Amino acid sequence: MTDRPFPVAEGTTNPVGVLLRGAAIPALGGLLVLTLAAAVLGSDQLRSALVGGGMAVLALAVGPVIHQLCRRWDPAMSLGVAVTAYGTVIVLLWIGFSLLNDTSWLNGDFAAAGVVVASVGWAAGHIRAALRLRQALYQHEETTAGR
């Protein structure tokens, strides 16, 4: 029996990929449940939930994808790419919200629900995946020095 709440993903050579999958799967699963519920209520609600959730997942996925692509680069270069990607995401979200501002089919409640469901699923999955990757910094073993 282990004292960790989740099994540990030890020995992985791609921890960023584990975090990306661990966060994306619950976010997309929650979004699937929401869209199935919204489909019963109408096509406008379905599209609105997909738009809100899709925008959230795309915005949240940029960081880990960029980290995955440049994890072996120089840290200064990686930081520059990350800041550029973040700025690009902000501009793209602004453009997306501007284009959707005057649409008649967009239901704000379902779009917001899509954002919330995808974001909460992403955060919960990311936390769970991070706990699985956690490695002990200190070991509580007796030292053999001096014996």
Buried (B, 14 or more C-beta within 10 A) or exposed (E): EEEEEBEBBEEEEEBBBBBBEBBBBBBBBBBEEBBEBBBEEEEBBBBBBBBBBBBBBBBBBBBBBBBBEBEEEEEEEBEEBBEEBBEEBEEBBEEBEEEBEEEEEBBEEBBEBBBBBBBBBBBBBBEBBBBBBEEEEEEEEEEEEEE
